[in-house]
Amino acid sequence: MTGFNTKLVYGKGLNNLHDNCTGAVNVPLYQSTTYAFKDIDGENKYDYSRSLNPTREYLEDQIACLEDAKHGFAYASGSAAIHAVFTLFKPGDHIVVSKNIYGGTFRLINDYLKNLDIEFTQVDTQDLADVESAIKPNTKAIYFETIDNPFMKVTSVKHIAEIAHKHGVFTIVDNTFLTPYLQQALNLGADIVIHSATKYLGGHSDVIAGLVVTNNEEVADKLYFCQNAVGGILAPEDCMLVIRGIKTLSVRLDRHIQNAEKVLQYLDSKTDEIKHIYYPGRAGDETDEIARNELKGYGGVITFELSDNVDPKAFVNSPELIWLAVSLGSVESLIELPYYMTHAELPVEERNKVGITPQLVRLSVGLEDPEDLIADLEQAFAKAKKLTAVESAK
């Protein structure tokens, strides 16, 4: 049995698509758009790179291998991957979705898919009774993020899959925050798993990519049809960047988690500046047990709500080391305000309904020395509190 870290380095196998003429230890970058036929009547695996490219094939086999899946697909972005999965459905179908989802997914659902007469019901996926009560005769799938964004609460893939299979519908999981290193959702009962490989899988803020895996043959056929027909494929050079990123996934995530734990200890001490901290396994309810049972680790993203005595804009504008930027899962630490940035796609009333306030901060902890990150946060708190005090005095 090949271990997970060995799979990260070698993918499906040591000789999978390696260049036997040179002995190259990395899969070659096949930049060609077209391939010569040996014989007009022969079988030709490759003919045009939109349909199949050897470099992309390696990545697709690699993510399938890591997920214990039969089929993997690489798309031009995480959003393209999500869209490809939603092409499985037709007008009149109904999908149950989590109430807390990525802003881009919210936009795709509400500004595009609803116009195609696909129906959606948003629920709290931590409330299993709420999930099951939302299922209707025309329901085709339950879609959720294992760790919701931005509140970091964990949904049980196992329990949702049990409900879905009981009613004959698909379980679709966006597992971007965890990656196959911290959870293999197919093995817990999911039918389709999506990753924004832009985040931890790529890991270096230098590539935008999306990946999908499944063991369902019919779903795989439809996903390939969409990939080939629509053409939202991942370019070979971008595939190479994701392949490279995946090789160091476990060592990077181990460091992300170690740093996050130290930053959490620091944030716990800021009782005057922080109202609440959100991180998997710290919800104080039954989802903590789910996190312990279904996750191998909790990742590097921390969300916290600032007290009223801290100016949120001043706080995120003040770090000198941590970047004010969207996205997550990269080697450098990133900080942002979901209300104004990642979740601005949600209408104000929707943000307020789910608790995304202007005081909410999301921090993606990178690989820097944790002492440097803590010092940067400390001076940011000092500046933001000073500004608030000045404003109050006016």
Rosetta blueprint (number, residue, H / E / L):
1 M L
2 T L
3 G L
4 F H
5 N H
6 T H
7 K H
8 L H
9 V H
10 Y H
11 G L
12 K L
13 G L
14 L L
15 N L
16 N L
17 L L
18 H L
19 D L
20 N L
21 C L
22 T L
23 G L
24 A L
25 V L
26 N L
27 V L
28 P L
29 L L
30 Y L
31 Q L
32 S L
33 T L
34 T E
35 Y L
36 A L
37 F L
38 K L
39 D L
40 I L
41 D L
42 G L
43 E L
44 N L
45 K L
46 Y L
47 D L
48 Y E
49 S L
50 R L
51 S L
52 L L
53 N L
54 P H
55 T H
56 R H
57 E H
58 Y H
59 L H
60 E H
61 D H
62 Q H
63 I H
64 A H
65 C H
66 L H
67 E L
68 D L
69 A L
70 K L
71 H E
72 G E
73 F E
74 A E
75 Y E
76 A L
77 S L
78 G H
79 S H
80 A H
81 A H
82 I H
83 H H
84 A H
85 V H
86 F H
87 T L
88 L L
89 F L
90 K L
91 P L
92 G L
93 D L
94 H E
95 I E
96 V E
97 V E
98 S E
99 K L
100 N L
101 I L
102 Y L
103 G H
104 G H
105 T H
106 F H
107 R H
108 L H
109 I H
110 N H
111 D H
112 Y L
113 L H
114 K H
115 N H
116 L H
117 D L
118 I L
119 E E
120 F E
121 T E
122 Q E
123 V E
124 D L
125 T L
126 Q L
127 D L
128 L H
129 A H
130 D H
131 V H
132 E H
133 S H
134 A H
135 I L
136 K L
137 P L
138 N L
139 T E
140 K E
141 A E
142 I E
143 Y E
144 F E
145 E E
146 T L
147 I E
148 D L
149 N L
150 P L
151 F L
152 M L
153 K L
154 V E
155 T L
156 S L
157 V H
158 K H
159 H H
160 I H
161 A H
162 E H
163 I H
164 A H
165 H H
166 K H
167 H L
168 G L
169 V L
170 F E
171 T E
172 I E
173 V E
174 D E
175 N L
176 T L
177 F L
178 L L
179 T H
180 P H
181 Y H
182 L H
183 Q L
184 Q L
185 A H
186 L H
187 N H
188 L H
189 G L
190 A L
191 D L
192 I E
193 V E
194 I E
195 H E
196 S E
197 A L
198 T L
199 K L
200 Y L
201 L L
202 G L
203 G L
204 H L
205 S L
206 D L
207 V L
208 I L
209 A L
210 G E
211 L E
212 V E
213 V E
214 T E
215 N L
216 N L
217 E H
218 E H
219 V H
220 A H
221 D H
222 K H
223 L H
224 Y H
225 F H
226 C H
227 Q H
228 N H
229 A H
230 V H
231 G L
232 G L
233 I E
234 L L
235 A L
236 P H
237 E H
238 D H
239 C H
240 M H
241 L H
242 V H
243 I H
244 R H
245 G H
246 I H
247 K H
248 T L
249 L H
250 S H
251 V H
252 R H
253 L H
254 D H
255 R H
256 H H
257 I H
258 Q H
259 N H
260 A H
261 E H
262 K H
263 V H
264 L H
265 Q H
266 Y H
267 L H
268 D H
269 S L
270 K L
271 T L
272 D L
273 E L
274 I E
275 K E
276 H E
277 I E
278 Y E
279 Y L
280 P L
281 G L
282 R L
283 A L
284 G L
285 D L
286 E L
287 T H
288 D H
289 E H
290 I H
291 A H
292 R H
293 N H
294 E H
295 L L
296 K L
297 G L
298 Y L
299 G L
300 G L
301 V E
302 I E
303 T E
304 F E
305 E E
306 L E
307 S L
308 D L
309 N L
310 V L
311 D L
312 P H
313 K H
314 A H
315 F H
316 V H
317 N H
318 S L
319 P L
320 E L
321 L L
322 I L
323 W E
324 L E
325 A L
326 V L
327 S L
328 L L
329 G L
330 S L
331 V L
332 E L
333 S L
334 L E
335 I E
336 E E
337 L L
338 P L
339 Y L
340 Y L
341 M L
342 T L
343 H L
344 A L
345 E L
346 L L
347 P L
348 V H
349 E H
350 E H
351 R H
352 N H
353 K H
354 V H
355 G L
356 I L
357 T L
358 P L
359 Q L
360 L E
361 V E
362 R E
363 L E
364 S E
365 V L
366 G L
367 L L
368 E L
369 D L
370 P H
371 E H
372 D H
373 L H
374 I H
375 A H
376 D H
377 L H
378 E H
379 Q H
380 A H
381 F H
382 A H
383 K H
384 A H
385 K H
386 K H
387 L H
388 T H
389 A H
390 V H
391 E H
392 S H
393 A H
394 K L
